Amino acid sequence: MLKGKRIFITGGAGFIGSTVAGKLLADNKITLYDSLRRNSLKDRDFRDHPNLELIEGDILNAEALEKVLLEVNPTHVIHAAAIAGIDTVIKSPVTTLRVNMLGTANVLEAAAKLSNLERIICFSTSEVFGQQALQSSETSQAVIGTVGVARWTYAVSKLADEHLAVAYHAELGMPTVVVRPFNVYGPGQVGEGALSTFIQRALKNEDIEIHGNGTQIRAWCYVEDMVRGLLLCLEHPKAIGETFNIGNERAVVTIYGLANTVIRTLGSKSKISFVQKGYADVELRIPNVDKAQTLLNFTAHVELEEGIASTAEYVRNLNP
C-alpha cells in the first residue's frame, strides 16, 4: 500500500474515486478535483479527514486544472472524471465527447509538466468492446459503434482516451496505465447503475424495471475488488504502459437473473416488469482478466450475493 505520497484524483468525489481515497488517506495526502455533478463523498464518514482536500473544478478548464496540479505536485494521478451513465450520455453526447476527450487531454498535458510523477492512471470502459464481449482480452478488437447512435459516443470518447494515454507513454515516457472497469457496483454508487437501482427499489419493495427481455448478460464487479485492482496498477512496476481489464469474470448473470438474485438475497417483495428500451444495448459483456492476474496478481474475490448484501446494508444505513 502506498505511503507518504501525494495523490490527485479527478472525479474524486464520485463513486470509485472516493472509494479509492478512503483506502489511501490514512497514509497519504489526497487531493480530490471534482465538479460535484455526482457527489458520493458527502455520504462518506471520512469526508472531513485531515489528509483529504476537495477542490471544486472542471477538467475542461485547462488553465485552472494545470494551476492546481502544479501547486499540488502529486506523485500519483488517478483520472476518473468523466461523463458516464447511459441516460446522461444519450441526453448530451456533445458534453460526453468534450468532457471525456478534451478533459483527458487537459489532464495528460498538465501531468506531463509534473516534476515527481510516479504513476498516472486513466479510466477507460468495457464499452469499448461494443455489444458483444465474451472473454474479451486487452488485445481484443475495440468496436467504435454506429455513428449517430448516441450511446457509442461514450465508448469512442473513452477509446480516444486510451490512445492518448498510451501515446503519452510511448512518446513522452509518462508512467501511464489504462484500466477498463467492467460493471462496477457497491456502497457509495451514485448515478444510473442498474444493480444500484435494483437494490434501492428492492429495499422499498418497489417494482424493478428491466429494459428489453432481460436476457442481456453481464459480469458484475464489487467496488472493493475494482479498487484493489486499481491500487495494484498504482504500485506495480509492470503496470506502466499497460492496459488492464478489471472485473469479476465469475459473477456472470442475465439482467433478469440479476433482478431475481437481488429480490431473493434481500427478501424483497418487489415484482419484475419489462419496459422497451429506446437505445442500443449491450447483449453480452464478460471480461478476460488473465493479464491482470498474471502481471498484477489480481483476482476478484467478492461473490455477487455478498456484494448485493453489503451494498444494501450501506443503503439502509444511509436512509434509516
C-alpha positions as CSV (number, residue, x, y, z in Angstrom):
1,M,0.0,0.0,0.0
2,L,1.3,3.5,-0.9
3,K,2.6,5.6,2.0
4,G,3.8,9.2,2.2
5,K,2.6,10.0,-1.3
6,R,0.6,12.9,-2.8
7,I,-2.3,11.6,-4.8
8,F,-4.5,13.7,-7.1
9,I,-7.9,12.2,-8.2
10,T,-10.0,13.8,-10.8
11,G,-13.7,12.8,-10.3
12,G,-12.5,12.2,-6.8
13,A,-15.9,12.9,-5.2
14,G,-17.5,10.2,-7.4
15,F,-18.2,6.6,-6.6
16,I,-14.9,4.9,-7.4
17,G,-12.7,8.0,-6.8
18,S,-14.0,8.5,-3.3
19,T,-13.7,4.8,-2.5
20,V,-10.0,4.9,-3.6
21,A,-9.5,8.0,-1.5
22,G,-10.9,6.2,1.6
23,K,-8.4,3.4,1.2
24,L,-5.3,5.7,0.8
25,L,-5.9,8.7,3.0
26,A,-4.6,7.3,6.3
27,D,-1.0,7.3,5.0
28,N,-1.1,9.8,2.1
29,K,-2.2,13.3,1.2
30,I,-5.2,13.1,-1.1
31,T,-6.5,15.9,-3.3
32,L,-9.9,15.4,-5.0
33,Y,-10.7,17.5,-8.0
34,D,-14.4,17.3,-9.0
35,S,-17.2,19.4,-10.5
36,L,-19.5,17.7,-7.9
37,R,-22.1,16.8,-10.5
38,R,-22.3,13.5,-8.7
39,N,-21.2,13.6,-5.1
40,S,-20.6,10.3,-3.3
41,L,-18.1,11.9,-0.9
42,K,-20.7,13.8,1.1
43,D,-22.0,10.5,2.5
44,R,-18.6,9.1,3.4
45,D,-17.5,9.1,7.0
46,F,-14.0,10.2,6.1
47,R,-15.1,13.3,4.1
48,D,-13.5,15.6,6.8
49,H,-10.3,13.7,7.2
50,P,-7.3,16.0,7.7
51,N,-5.4,14.3,4.9
52,L,-8.2,14.9,2.4
53,E,-8.6,18.1,0.3
54,L,-11.6,18.7,-2.0
55,I,-11.2,21.3,-4.8
56,E,-14.2,22.0,-6.9
57,G,-13.1,22.3,-10.6
58,D,-13.8,21.3,-14.2
59,I,-11.3,19.3,-16.2
60,L,-12.4,21.3,-19.3
61,N,-10.8,24.4,-17.7
62,A,-7.2,23.6,-18.8
63,E,-5.7,26.6,-17.2
64,A,-7.3,26.1,-13.8
65,L,-6.6,22.4,-13.8
66,E,-2.9,22.9,-14.6
67,K,-2.5,25.5,-11.9
68,V,-3.9,23.2,-9.3
69,L,-1.9,20.2,-10.4
70,L,1.4,22.1,-10.4
71,E,0.6,23.5,-6.9
72,V,-0.2,20.1,-5.5
73,N,2.6,18.5,-7.5
74,P,1.3,14.9,-6.9
75,T,3.3,11.7,-7.1
76,H,0.3,9.8,-8.4
77,V,-2.7,10.9,-10.5
78,I,-5.9,9.0,-10.9
79,H,-8.0,10.4,-13.8
80,A,-11.5,9.1,-13.1
81,A,-13.5,12.2,-14.1
82,A,-15.9,11.5,-17.0
83,I,-19.4,11.8,-18.2
84,A,-21.0,8.4,-17.8
85,G,-24.4,6.6,-17.5
86,I,-26.4,5.7,-20.5
87,D,-29.2,8.2,-19.8
88,T,-26.8,11.1,-19.3
89,V,-24.8,10.1,-22.4
90,I,-27.8,9.9,-24.6
91,K,-29.1,13.2,-23.3
92,S,-25.9,15.1,-24.1
93,P,-23.5,13.3,-26.4
94,V,-21.7,16.6,-27.1
95,T,-20.9,17.1,-23.4
96,T,-19.9,13.5,-23.2
97,L,-17.3,13.8,-26.0
98,R,-16.0,17.2,-24.8
99,V,-15.5,16.2,-21.2
100,N,-14.1,12.7,-21.9
101,M,-11.8,13.6,-24.7
102,L,-10.8,17.2,-24.2
103,G,-10.8,16.8,-20.4
104,T,-8.5,13.8,-20.6
105,A,-6.2,15.7,-23.0
106,N,-6.0,18.5,-20.5
107,V,-5.2,16.1,-17.6
108,L,-2.4,14.4,-19.5
109,E,-0.9,17.7,-20.8
110,A,-0.8,19.2,-17.3
111,A,0.5,16.0,-15.7
112,A,3.3,15.9,-18.3
113,K,4.7,19.0,-16.6
114,L,4.9,17.5,-13.1
115,S,8.3,17.0,-11.6
116,N,7.8,14.0,-9.4
117,L,5.1,12.0,-11.2
118,E,5.4,8.2,-10.5
119,R,2.2,7.0,-12.0
120,I,-0.9,8.2,-13.8
121,I,-4.0,6.0,-14.2
122,C,-6.6,6.8,-16.9
123,F,-10.0,5.2,-16.8
124,S,-11.5,3.6,-19.9
125,T,-14.5,1.4,-20.1
126,S,-15.7,-2.1,-21.1
127,E,-18.0,-0.3,-23.5
128,V,-15.1,-0.2,-26.0
129,F,-15.9,-3.8,-26.8
130,G,-19.3,-2.9,-28.2
131,Q,-22.4,-5.0,-28.0
132,Q,-20.7,-8.4,-27.8
133,A,-17.8,-9.1,-25.5
134,L,-17.2,-12.7,-24.4
135,Q,-14.0,-13.2,-22.5
136,S,-12.6,-10.1,-24.2
137,S,-8.9,-9.5,-23.5
138,E,-7.0,-6.3,-23.6
139,T,-5.9,-7.0,-27.2
140,S,-9.3,-7.9,-28.5
141,Q,-10.5,-5.5,-31.2
142,A,-12.3,-2.4,-29.9
143,V,-15.7,-1.6,-31.5
144,I,-16.5,2.0,-32.2
145,G,-20.2,1.5,-32.9
146,T,-22.5,3.0,-35.4
147,V,-22.0,6.8,-35.9
148,G,-25.2,8.7,-35.0
149,V,-26.1,6.2,-32.2
150,A,-25.6,8.4,-29.1
151,R,-24.7,5.5,-26.7
152,W,-21.4,4.9,-28.6
153,T,-20.2,8.5,-28.0
154,Y,-19.2,7.4,-24.6
155,A,-17.3,4.3,-25.9
156,V,-15.5,6.2,-28.6
157,S,-14.5,9.0,-26.3
158,K,-13.0,6.5,-23.8
159,L,-11.2,4.7,-26.7
160,A,-9.7,8.0,-27.7
161,D,-8.6,8.5,-24.0
162,E,-6.8,5.1,-24.2
163,H,-5.0,6.1,-27.3
164,L,-4.0,9.4,-25.7
165,A,-2.7,7.7,-22.5
166,V,-0.7,5.1,-24.5
167,A,0.7,7.8,-26.8
168,Y,1.9,10.0,-23.9
169,H,3.7,6.9,-22.5
170,A,5.2,5.9,-25.9
171,E,6.3,9.4,-27.0
172,L,7.0,11.2,-23.7
173,G,7.7,8.4,-21.4
174,M,4.9,9.2,-19.0
175,P,4.2,6.4,-16.5
176,T,0.6,5.9,-17.7
177,V,-1.7,2.9,-17.0
178,V,-5.2,2.4,-18.5
179,V,-7.9,0.5,-16.7
180,R,-11.1,-0.8,-18.2
181,P,-13.7,-1.4,-15.4
182,F,-16.4,-4.0,-16.0
183,N,-19.8,-3.2,-14.4
184,V,-18.7,-2.0,-11.0
185,Y,-21.2,-1.7,-8.2
186,G,-21.2,-1.3,-4.5
187,P,-21.5,1.1,-1.5
188,G,-21.4,4.7,-2.5
189,Q,-22.5,4.3,-6.0
190,V,-24.3,7.4,-7.4
191,G,-25.9,7.8,-10.8
192,E,-27.5,5.3,-13.1
193,G,-26.1,1.9,-12.2
194,A,-28.5,-0.9,-12.9
195,L,-27.6,-3.0,-9.9
196,S,-27.7,0.0,-7.6
197,T,-31.1,0.9,-8.8
198,F,-32.3,-2.7,-8.4
199,I,-31.1,-2.8,-4.8
200,Q,-32.7,0.6,-3.9
201,R,-36.0,-0.4,-5.4
202,A,-35.9,-3.9,-3.8
203,L,-35.3,-2.4,-0.3
204,K,-38.6,-0.4,-0.8
205,N,-40.4,-3.4,-2.3
206,E,-41.0,-1.4,-5.5
207,D,-41.2,-2.8,-8.9
208,I,-37.9,-3.5,-10.7
209,E,-37.9,-2.4,-14.3
210,I,-35.9,-4.4,-16.8
211,H,-35.2,-2.9,-20.3
212,G,-36.0,-5.4,-23.1
213,N,-36.4,-9.1,-22.3
214,G,-33.7,-9.3,-19.6
215,T,-31.5,-11.8,-21.5
216,Q,-28.6,-9.4,-21.6
217,I,-25.6,-10.9,-19.8
218,R,-23.1,-9.0,-17.6
219,A,-20.3,-9.8,-15.2
220,W,-20.5,-7.7,-12.0
221,C,-17.5,-6.4,-10.1
222,Y,-17.8,-5.3,-6.5
223,V,-16.1,-1.9,-5.9
224,E,-13.7,-3.3,-3.3
225,D,-12.3,-5.7,-5.9
226,M,-12.1,-2.9,-8.5
227,V,-10.2,-0.7,-6.1
228,R,-7.8,-3.5,-5.2
229,G,-7.0,-3.8,-8.9
230,L,-6.6,0.0,-9.2
231,L,-4.2,0.1,-6.2
232,L,-2.1,-2.7,-7.9
233,C,-1.9,-0.5,-11.0
234,L,-0.7,2.4,-8.9
235,E,2.2,0.5,-7.4
236,H,3.2,-2.5,-9.6
237,P,6.3,-1.8,-11.7
238,K,5.0,-4.0,-14.5
239,A,1.8,-1.9,-14.8
240,I,3.4,1.1,-16.5
241,G,2.4,1.5,-20.2
242,E,-0.2,-1.3,-20.0
243,T,-3.9,-1.6,-20.2
244,F,-5.9,-3.8,-17.8
245,N,-9.4,-5.3,-17.7
246,I,-10.6,-5.1,-14.1
247,G,-13.7,-7.2,-13.4
248,N,-15.1,-10.4,-12.0
249,E,-15.4,-13.0,-14.7
250,R,-17.2,-15.4,-12.4
251,A,-20.1,-13.1,-11.3
252,V,-22.0,-13.6,-14.6
253,V,-25.8,-13.4,-14.8
254,T,-28.5,-12.2,-17.1
255,I,-30.3,-9.0,-16.2
256,Y,-33.4,-10.9,-15.4
257,G,-31.4,-13.3,-13.3
258,L,-29.8,-10.3,-11.5
259,A,-33.1,-8.8,-10.6
260,N,-34.2,-12.2,-9.2
261,T,-31.0,-12.5,-7.3
262,V,-31.4,-9.1,-5.7
263,I,-35.0,-9.9,-4.7
264,R,-34.1,-13.3,-3.2
265,T,-30.9,-12.0,-1.4
266,L,-32.8,-9.1,0.2
267,G,-36.0,-10.9,0.9
268,S,-37.9,-8.3,-1.1
269,K,-41.5,-8.3,-2.3
270,S,-40.6,-6.4,-5.5
271,K,-42.1,-7.6,-8.8
272,I,-40.3,-7.5,-12.1
273,S,-41.7,-5.6,-15.0
274,F,-40.3,-5.2,-18.5
275,V,-40.1,-2.0,-20.5
276,Q,-39.0,-1.4,-24.0
277,K,-35.7,0.4,-24.4
278,G,-35.2,3.3,-26.8
279,Y,-31.5,2.9,-27.2
280,A,-28.8,0.4,-28.3
281,D,-28.0,-2.1,-25.6
282,V,-25.1,-4.4,-24.8
283,E,-26.1,-8.1,-25.1
284,L,-23.0,-9.8,-23.7
285,R,-20.1,-8.5,-21.6
286,I,-17.7,-10.8,-19.8
287,P,-14.1,-9.9,-19.3
288,N,-10.9,-11.8,-19.6
289,V,-8.7,-10.8,-16.7
290,D,-5.8,-13.1,-17.3
291,K,-3.4,-10.2,-17.9
292,A,-4.2,-8.6,-14.6
293,Q,-3.9,-11.9,-12.9
294,T,-0.6,-12.7,-14.5
295,L,1.1,-9.3,-14.2
296,L,-0.5,-7.8,-11.1
297,N,-1.7,-11.0,-9.2
298,F,-5.2,-9.5,-9.3
299,T,-8.3,-11.7,-8.7
300,A,-11.8,-10.6,-7.8
301,H,-13.0,-12.2,-4.5
302,V,-16.4,-10.9,-3.7
303,E,-19.3,-13.0,-4.9
304,L,-22.5,-11.4,-6.3
305,E,-24.8,-12.2,-3.4
306,E,-22.2,-11.0,-0.8
307,G,-21.8,-7.8,-2.8
308,I,-25.5,-7.2,-3.0
309,A,-26.0,-7.7,0.7
310,S,-23.1,-5.3,1.6
311,T,-24.4,-2.7,-0.8
312,A,-27.9,-3.0,0.6
313,E,-26.6,-2.6,4.2
314,Y,-24.9,0.7,3.1
315,V,-28.1,2.0,1.6
316,R,-30.1,1.1,4.7
317,N,-27.7,2.9,6.9
318,L,-27.7,5.9,4.6
319,N,-31.5,6.0,4.7
320,P,-32.6,4.6,8.0
